[in-house]
């Protein structure tokens, strides 16, 4: 476990999965990150790579061969190497191996940077194609945030989308993405949450105008702002009865029921040619 701190924030990052394990506000003495309570969910902020969500039957075809990948891929279960550490940032790296090539036949390097700047945590992903052939991948973040102090129920929580008056919400059916969406009208750009909001699993939002979302409550001024760049989709999820909500910037999507299993045809998949790289970033501002 690695620790990074400044005058405002302390974070902890586990080298397994390069997973953020703590986001502690020194001023309010409050832990913002869900602490992996297995009664509800045993993770805090896993990295979803090289796929986001589930493949139909956990399978895909590439170059005429059949491969298996579990839900959300394998990065969250592998050991990352700490390649840089200083007062402001930690950088972790995961590279392809013979073991990863068995079920994911691509040569890659994935770097994750955690950086503190005053009241904000910045998380940056860098994916490089280090092989001789094309690289196909998806990547997603899955941070779970605790409800603020003095908030006992999700009924007191709401989300604010600065540039959206309605949301295009897709569903998960047996972990596969729906092909149709509901149009959710917002009240003054606000989505009010309740015990039924996630009773049918996660929300997957497409075509958002907002590139930031605010987690707020009806009781006090405590909250966060989550900003995201290069992530065209946003997942929302909570376990009914728990005291957390996941705000998940995604560059990739689960399969739908009608897929052909060809990885290059997968919706949301990212293609990198030889030598190319992709970067994506999200940040949390503690108000």
N, C-alpha and C positions, 0 to 999 in steps of 0.2 A: 504494500500500500504506500503510495507516494502522496506527500502533502505539499500544497502550494497556498500561500497566503499573502495578503496585503493588509492595509489598515481597515478594510471594509469586510473582506470575505476570506474564508478558509475553505479550500476544497480538498477532497481526497480522491485519488484515482487508483483503482486496482489494475495491476499489469495484466491480469486475466481479462481478456476482452477489452483492455484499455477503458474499462467502465468507470464512469463517474459515480462515486459512492457517497459523497457528501458535498453539500453546498450550504455553508453555514454563514449566516449574517451576524457579524460580530457586534453590530450596533444594537440589534434587537434580541440577540442571543437565541436566534431561531434557526432551526434546521429546515431548509426548503426542500431537500430531496428525500423522497420516500426511502425508508430504511430496510427494504427487502424483507418485509414481514411475510413469511410463507403462508400465513392464513389467507392472504389475499393475492399476493404476487411476490415472488422471491427474487425479483430483480430491482434495480434502481434506475439505470440508464444504459441499457445494452446498445451496442452498435450492430445495425442490421446490414450485413454484407456477406456474400455478393448478390443476395436477393433481398427483397422486402416482402414480408408476408409469405404466403404459401404458393408453391407450384401445384397445379392440378396433379394429384397422385404423387407429389414430390418428385416429378420427373421432368427432364427436358432433353431435347435432341440438339446436337451440334455436330456438324461435319459428318453426318450419317451415323453418329454413335449416341447411345442412350446413357444418361447420367442421372444420379439421384442427389437431391439436396434437401435438407430439412428446412422447416419453416424458419425464415429470417436468416438462413445461411449459417456459416460456421465461425465467423470472426468473434462473436461474443463468447465462444467457448475456448478460444486459443490464447496462448501466452504471447503478449506483445513485448518487444524490447524497448526499454527507455533509451533513446538515442540522444536526447538533449535535455538538460535541466539547468535552469537559472532562477533568479528571484522572481521573474515575471511569468515564466512558462515552462510547461512540460511537453515533450514531444515523444510519442510512441510510434513504433513501426511494426508492421506485419508484412512478411514477404511470402510469396507462393513457395511451396515445397513439393516434394514427391507425394506427400500425403494429401495435400490440398488438390493436386493435379488428378488424383484418382476420380474425384467426383466433380471437379471444376477445372477443365483442361486449359487454363489460361495462366500466363505469367504476369504477376502483378506486384506492386508495392503499394501498401496503404499506410499513410502517415496520419496521425491524429494529434493535433496541437491543442492544449488547454492553456489559455492565457487570461490573466487577471489585469484589468485596467479599471482602477477605482471601483465603482459599484457594479461592474459588469464582468461576467465570465464569457469569453469567446471560445468557441469550439470550431476548429477548422479541419476539414478532411482533404487530403491530397491523394488521389489515385493515379498511379503511373503505369502505363503499359511498358513493361520491361522485356517483353518477348518479341518474337519475329512476326507474329500474326496478330490479327485483330483481337481486341479484348471487349467482351460484353459484360456489363455489371449493373447492379442497382445498389443504392446505399440509402440508409435511413437512420435517423436518430429516434430514441424512444425514452426521453427523460420523463420521470414521474415526479410531480411536484406535490408536496404536502399542502393541505388546506392551511391558510394562515392561522395565527394565534386566535383563540376565542371563537373559531368556527367549528361547529360540531356536526354540520350536515352539508351535503352537496346542495341542498335547497337554498343555501345562503350564498352560493357561488354563481358567477356569471363570467362570460368571455366577451371582450370588446374587439371588434374587427373594424379598424378605422375607415377602410375604403369599401366595405361591403354592406349592402342593405339586405341581401339574402345570400343563402349558402346553397350550393349544389352538393347534396349529401348522398354518397353511395354507401351500400351496406356490405357486410360479410355474411355469406351463407355457407356454413361448413368451411370457413376460412377462405372461401373464394369470393372474389369481388362481384357485386351485382353489375349488370349491364345497364340498368336504369337507375335514375336518381330521383330523390325528392327535392323539391324546392322549398327551403326553409326561410320564411320571412323573419327578418330581425326587427326588433324594436329599438330604434335609435342606434343601429349597428351593434346591438347587444343580444347575446344568446344566453338566456337564463337557464340554469341547470336544475335538475331535480332527480328524484330517486328512479324515475323511469327513463331518463335520457339514454343510459347505456344498457338498458335491460336486454337489448338485442345486439350486444357486442359493440364494436368500435364504429365511429363515424370516419369516413374517408372523404375529404373535401378536394374537389378539383376546381380549376378556373377561379381561384381566389384573386381578387385585386390586391388585397392587403398582403404585405410582406412582413407583418408583425401582428401579434395578437396579445392582448392584455388579459391576465388572469386577475379578476377583482372579486370583491365580496360586498355584501350589504351592511356589514357590521363595522368595519374599521378601514383604515387607509392602507393596510398592508396588501401588497400584491407584487406581481412581476410583469415585465414585458419580454416576450420572446420574439426575437427578430430572426429572419432566415433568408439566405441568399442561395440561388441556384437549386432550390428545392421547390418544384412545381406543385407538390401535393402536401396536404397536412392531415395527419391522423389525430383523432381525439378518442380517448378511451379511459374508462375507470371501471373498477369492480364495484357493483352495488354493495353498499354497506361499509366501504373502505373510506379513507380520508385522504385520497390522492386523486390527481387527474394527470394523464399523460398528454402532452402536447408534442406531436411527433412530425418534424419536417422530413418529408420523404422525397427522394429522387428515384422513384420506382414504385411499382404497384404489385399487389397479389394477382395471380392468374384469375381469369374469369372461367366459367364452366365450358365455354365454347372454344378454348384455345387449341392450336394445332401442335403445341409442345415445342415448336421451333424457337430457340432462344432469341434468334435475331428478329423474330416477329413479335416478341413480347411487348405489350404496351408499357411505355415508360423506360424501356431498357436504354442504357447509354453505351455508345460505341466509341472506343478509343482505337485509333490506328497505331501502328508501331511508333513508339517514342512519344506519343501524346500523353497529356495529363489532364485531369479534371479536378477542380476544387469546389468545395461547397462549405458554407459557414452558417452557424447559428449562434445566437448570443442571448444571454439572460441579464436583464437589468433589474436589480433589486431596489424597489422604491423606498 
